[in-house]
Amino acid sequence: MAGFAAAGLLAYAVDLALFTFLRGPAGADPLTAKALSFMAGCTVAYAGNALGPYRTARTRAGVRTFAVFCAVNLAGAAVQLLCLAVSHYGLGLTSQRADTVSGAVIGMALATMLRFWGTRTLVFHNRGRGGSWTG
């Protein structure tokens, strides 16, 4: 789990740094900046997981595997947004602190559990051993 966390932290740092650069000095619009930074973060996370905690998993590397990895990460992002939307719009908790807690704390915790499960179950799994990673 430590390797998964390390890869995730590095990917988060890349995502945040690239988004900040694209929105700031590069002058990109927010959606373009976020889409590009998200893909860069996914690429770093995929490489970090493939070369780190899941390096012994027997899986086919390639476009399909990377696409499934990105889909798992998009599902995690949707969980974070859902937590934020429920708190902000559904419960009326509209302060910056409430948004941070719901999106970046609660949402991130739930999204991380989903990403961990999805990464080990759907992306990096040992074929021929019941379809799940036994690491």
Phi, psi and omega in degrees: 000329179297320178295320177298316180295318180296316178297320179295319179295318178296317179297319178299318180297318178296314179302309182296315181296315181292318178300315180299317179294314182295321179286326183273261185301325182282338176071025179285155176289159187299320182290319176295315179300316182291320179298315180292318181290325177297314179295322177295317178297318177299319180296315178296316179296318179298311180298317179298319179287319181294325181267347183251251190297335182250022183296336180265357179291134178272098179219157178278121175284150177153187185296318181298314180298317178295320179297318178296319178300315179295322178297319177298318180290325175295321177298320177297318178297322178296323177298315179299315179295322179296316177300316179296315181296317180297314181294311187287309186266324182281316183263350179074019177271094193253005180287161178299321179297315179297319178297319179295315181296315183288319182273313188266346179251293182294311180299318180295320179297313179294318180295323179295320177297317178297315181296319178298311179299311182296321181294316182279335183266319187258335186254297184254084180235156178272112177287144180089001178235048178079007175079008178232156180284132184248359180359000000 
